[in-house]
Amino acid sequence: MNPETVKKLRADGVFALYADAAHPETHQLVHMEKARALVITMPEFAVVAAAVAVARRINPRLFIMARAKFTAH
């Protein structure tokens, strides 16, 4: 996703955010504590792992689906 995609989604009435998912502030903006699910599609393992760790700390019951670039991930 990029800023232009976010603008288009928002214009269509879809909530979208262009931010670093590894930062707790991002999770506060999207009210992660109330979320039921999180889908992460970034291929970079370290970024995905950081985002999952933050989300799990905020919402331990959260269903998380994440993309893996390699089967080892």
C-alpha positions in Angstrom: 0.0 0.0 0.0 1.2 3.5 -0.6 -0.1 7.0 0.2 -2.0 7.3 -3.1 -3.9 4.0 -2.5 -4.8 5.2 1.0 -6.2 8.5 -0.5 -8.3 6.5 -3.0 -9.6 4.1 -0.3 -10.5 7.0 2.0 -12.3 8.8 -0.9 -14.4 5.6 -1.3 -15.2 5.6 2.4 -12.8 2.9 3.5 -10.7 3.3 6.6 -7.1 3.0 5.5 -3.9 4.1 7.2 -0.3 4.4 5.8 1.9 3.9 8.8 4.5 1.7 10.4 2.8 -1.3 11.8 5.7 -2.0 14.2 5.0 1.2 16.1 2.6 1.0 19.1 1.2 4.5 18.1 -0.1 3.0 14.9 -2.0 0.3 16.8 -3.5 3.0 19.0 -4.7 4.9 15.9 -6.6 1.8 14.7 -7.9 0.8 18.2 -6.1 -2.5 18.1 -7.4 -3.3 21.6 -10.9 -3.6 20.1 -10.0 -5.4 16.9 -11.0 -9.0 16.2 -8.5 -9.7 13.4 -5.4 -8.4 11.8 -4.1 -9.3 8.3 -0.5 -8.5 7.5 0.6 -8.8 3.9 4.1 -7.4 4.1 6.8 -9.8 2.9 9.6 -8.6 5.2 9.8 -11.1 8.1 11.4 -8.7 10.6 8.7 -6.1 10.1 5.9 -8.7 10.2 7.3 -10.2 13.4 7.5 -6.7 15.1 4.0 -5.8 14.0 2.7 -9.1 15.4 4.5 -8.7 18.7 3.1 -5.2 19.2 -0.5 -6.3 18.2 -0.3 -9.4 20.5 0.9 -7.3 23.4 -2.1 -4.9 22.9 -4.7 -7.6 22.2 -3.7 -11.1 23.2 -6.9 -12.6 21.8 -6.5 -11.1 18.4 -6.7 -13.5 15.3 -3.7 -12.7 13.2 -3.1 -13.8 9.6 0.3 -12.9 8.2 1.9 -13.5 4.8 5.2 -15.4 4.8 7.8 -14.9 2.0 9.4 -18.3 2.7 8.1 -21.5 4.3 10.7 -21.1 7.1 8.9 -18.0 8.3 
